[in-house]
Amino acid sequence: MIFLKMFSSKWLWTTLLVLLGALVCARLGMWQLDRLAQRRTFNAQVIKMRALSPLDLPAKDDLTKMEWRTVHLQGIYDFENQVAIRNQYNGNVPGYHLLTPLRFSDGEAALVDRGWIPAEGNDAPAAWQKYDQPGEVALSGIIRLSETQPSFGGVADPTLTSDQTRLDFWVYVNLDRIAQQIPYPILPVYIQLDPDPGRTDPPLPYQPDLDLSEGPHQSYAIQWFSFAALLLIGYPFYLHKQETGKK
């Protein structure tokens, strides 16, 4: 009987709002479960890669499936083709990350994130020469994947105009686009150098601190599903109370 009243003309709009609210809560619960699954996949990838021995580059392996793996590489920096990544910070100090090709003996190269430099005094590539490290270098770092503009928000890197042959400043480490202005092949991944706690002079290598917990997604999902259940179960009792209270 109470269910018939729910869809009567008197209670129809209220019922529809309750059902809509329950649907939204359930959808948010599913979204949190999706986020949990993504986080578990990410954590598993990081843990798996960290458990592997360091990989020597260049290598014939599919590096795009090895993000977060430690690598060793040796070569000569090509400072003529380095670029800077905007909107990078060291504490509260704005700056850039220098991304420099490291050429291997076979002619191929890997883009290396050498780390942070301050924005002040570095608004042109000529100013970056003071950070040059000539000669052959041996490095250690981790594999990172190419970046593109996020689905929501963010500003895309501009396309080249007719009088431009390259971009010196980038928002994202978009390897497909950056490769187009480098006159030799580069790896489909880039390398973030291992941080050096004792280093104080730029460029300062950087790697993100990773939280490998599952986060609050499961508890949030339970909360949203609970809200949906409260609406669906509590609403009929509320309606019954309103109807019987008038008699």
C-alpha positions in Angstrom: 0.0 0.0 0.0 2.7 2.4 0.9 4.5 1.8 -2.4 1.3 2.9 -4.2 1.2 6.1 -2.3 4.8 6.8 -3.2 3.8 7.2 -6.8 0.5 9.0 -6.2 0.2 12.5 -7.5 0.7 13.9 -4.0 4.1 12.2 -3.4 5.3 11.6 -7.0 7.8 14.5 -7.2 9.2 13.8 -3.7 9.6 10.1 -4.6 11.4 11.0 -7.9 13.8 13.3 -6.0 14.5 10.6 -3.4 15.2 8.1 -6.2 17.4 10.5 -8.0 19.3 11.2 -4.8 19.8 7.5 -4.2 20.9 7.0 -7.8 23.5 9.8 -7.4 24.8 8.4 -4.1 25.1 4.9 -5.7 26.9 6.4 -8.7 29.4 8.2 -6.4 29.9 4.9 -4.5 30.7 3.2 -7.8 33.1 6.0 -8.8 35.0 5.6 -5.5 35.3 1.9 -6.2 36.7 2.7 -9.6 39.2 5.0 -8.0 40.1 2.3 -5.6 40.7 -0.2 -8.4 42.9 2.4 -10.2 44.9 3.0 -7.1 45.4 -0.7 -6.5 46.6 -1.1 -10.1 49.0 1.8 -9.7 50.3 0.5 -6.4 50.9 -2.9 -7.9 52.8 -1.4 -10.8 55.1 0.6 -8.5 55.7 -2.3 -6.2 56.5 -4.7 -9.1 58.9 -2.2 -10.8 60.7 -1.4 -7.5 61.3 -5.1 -6.9 63.1 -5.5 -10.2 66.9 -5.0 -10.6 68.0 -1.8 -12.3 67.8 -1.9 -16.1 70.6 -0.7 -18.2 69.6 1.7 -21.1 69.3 1.6 -24.0 67.3 -1.6 -23.9 65.0 -3.4 -26.4 62.3 -4.0 -23.8 58.9 -2.2 -23.9 59.8 0.6 -21.6 56.3 2.1 -21.7 55.2 -0.9 -19.5 58.0 -0.2 -16.9 57.1 3.2 -15.4 58.8 3.6 -12.0 61.6 1.1 -12.7 65.1 2.1 -11.8 67.5 2.4 -14.7 71.1 3.1 -15.3 72.3 5.0 -18.3 75.5 6.5 -19.7 76.1 9.0 -22.5 76.7 12.7 -23.4 74.1 15.5 -22.8 72.9 17.4 -25.9 72.3 20.9 -24.4 71.3 22.4 -27.8 68.1 20.4 -27.8 67.1 20.7 -24.1 63.8 22.2 -23.1 62.2 23.5 -19.9 59.0 22.3 -18.2 57.0 25.2 -16.7 55.3 25.6 -13.3 57.7 23.6 -11.2 58.4 24.4 -7.6 61.2 23.8 -5.1 59.3 24.5 -1.8 57.6 27.8 -2.6 60.1 29.0 -5.2 58.8 28.8 -8.8 61.0 27.5 -11.5 61.4 25.0 -14.3 62.6 21.4 -14.8 65.4 21.0 -17.4 64.7 18.2 -19.8 67.9 17.3 -21.6 68.6 14.6 -24.2 71.3 12.1 -23.2 72.8 10.6 -26.3 73.9 7.0 -26.2 76.8 5.5 -28.2 74.3 4.0 -30.7 72.9 7.4 -31.7 69.6 7.1 -29.8 68.8 9.3 -26.8 66.7 9.5 -23.7 65.2 12.7 -22.4 66.5 13.2 -18.8 64.7 15.3 -16.3 67.8 16.9 -14.7 65.7 18.7 -12.1 64.6 22.1 -10.9 66.1 25.4 -11.7 64.7 28.8 -10.5 62.5 30.8 -12.8 64.4 34.0 -12.0 67.2 34.5 -14.5 66.3 31.5 -16.6 63.6 32.8 -18.9 65.8 32.1 -22.0 67.7 29.0 -23.1 71.0 30.9 -23.3 70.7 31.3 -19.5 70.7 27.5 -19.0 74.3 27.2 -20.1 75.5 27.7 -16.6 74.0 24.3 -15.8 75.8 22.4 -18.6 77.6 19.2 -17.6 80.0 18.4 -20.5 81.5 15.1 -21.2 80.2 11.6 -20.6 78.1 11.0 -17.5 76.8 8.0 -15.8 73.3 8.4 -14.3 70.6 6.6 -12.3 66.9 7.4 -12.2 63.4 6.0 -12.8 61.3 5.6 -15.9 58.4 8.0 -16.4 55.8 8.1 -19.1 54.9 10.8 -21.6 52.4 13.4 -20.4 49.6 15.2 -22.3 46.9 17.7 -21.4 44.6 16.4 -18.7 41.0 15.6 -19.6 39.7 18.4 -17.4 41.4 21.7 -16.9 44.9 22.6 -17.7 46.4 24.6 -20.6 47.7 22.7 -23.6 51.1 23.4 -25.0 50.8 25.7 -28.0 51.3 24.5 -31.6 54.1 25.9 -33.6 53.5 28.9 -35.7 54.8 29.2 -39.3 57.9 31.0 -38.1 58.7 28.6 -35.3 60.8 25.4 -35.5 60.7 24.5 -31.8 59.3 25.3 -28.4 61.8 25.9 -25.6 59.2 26.0 -22.7 56.6 23.2 -22.2 53.8 22.6 -19.8 53.8 18.8 -20.2 56.5 16.3 -21.0 54.8 15.4 -24.2 57.4 13.1 -25.8 55.6 12.7 -29.1 55.6 16.4 -29.7 59.1 17.1 -28.2 60.5 14.3 -30.4 59.4 16.2 -33.5 61.9 19.0 -32.8 64.9 16.7 -32.0 66.9 15.6 -35.0 67.5 12.0 -33.8 65.4 9.2 -32.3 64.5 9.3 -28.5 63.1 6.7 -26.2 59.3 6.7 -25.7 59.8 7.4 -22.0 61.8 9.9 -20.0 64.0 9.5 -17.0 63.8 11.4 -13.7 67.2 11.4 -12.0 67.6 10.1 -8.5 67.5 12.9 -5.9 70.8 13.8 -4.2 70.0 15.0 -0.6 73.4 16.7 -0.3 73.0 18.7 -3.5 72.2 22.4 -3.1 73.1 23.8 -6.5 70.5 23.6 -9.4 69.5 21.7 -11.3 68.0 19.7 -8.3 66.8 16.2 -9.3 63.3 15.4 -8.3 61.1 12.3 -7.9 57.6 12.4 -6.5 56.9 10.9 -3.0 54.4 8.1 -3.6 51.6 7.1 -1.3 51.1 3.4 -1.8 48.2 3.1 0.6 44.7 2.4 -0.7 43.5 5.8 0.5 40.0 6.6 1.7 38.2 5.4 -1.4 36.7 2.2 0.1 35.4 4.0 3.2 34.0 6.8 0.9 32.3 4.1 -1.2 30.7 2.6 1.9 29.4 6.0 3.0 27.8 6.8 -0.4 26.2 3.4 -0.6 24.9 3.9 3.0 23.4 7.2 2.0 21.7 5.5 -1.0 20.3 2.8 1.3 19.1 5.3 3.9 17.1 7.1 1.2 15.6 4.0 -0.3 14.8 2.4 3.1 14.0 5.4 5.1 11.8 7.2 2.7 8.9 4.7 2.8 9.0 4.8 6.6 8.9 8.6 6.5 6.0 8.6 4.0 4.1 6.1 6.1 4.6 8.2 9.2 3.3 11.3 7.4 0.2 9.5 6.1 -0.7 7.7 9.4 0.0 10.8 11.5 -2.9 12.6 9.8 -5.4 9.9 10.9 
